[in-house]
């Protein structure tokens, strides 16, 4: 089952700028969701 989220307001220019920067990142540097979670667990002990 998937949960759908609705944004009640528009994105700020700051958030748009951050998202634009992310879109320009080199895709070869991407990691999987699983690896991201694993790194967070190691770093923060969660």
N, C-alpha and C positions, 0 to 999 in steps of 0.2 A: 504494500500500500504506500502511496506517495502522498506527501503533504504539500499542499500548494500555499505559498505565502503571497500576500498582497501588500505592496508598498503603498502606504497612505499618502505619501508625498513624493515629489519629484526628487531626483538625485541632485545634490549640490554640485556646483562647478568643481569643487575640490575632489569630490568622489569621482566625477567624470574624468578629471585629469589623471587621477590614480589609475582608473580602469584603462584609459588610453595608453598610459605608460606600460601597463601589464600586457596589453595587446601587442606591443612592439617588442616584447622580450623574445629571446631566442627559444623556440620550442624544444630544441635539443637539450635544454637545461631543465625541462619540466620533470617532476617526479610524480609517482602515482599517489593517489589518496592514501593508500595503505602505508607507503613510505613516509609521507608527511605526518600521519598519525603516529607512526613509530618514532620518528624524530622528536615529536612533541612529548611523547611518553618518556623517552630517555632524558630529555632536557628538563622537564618539569615534574617527572615522577608521577604522572597521572595514569 
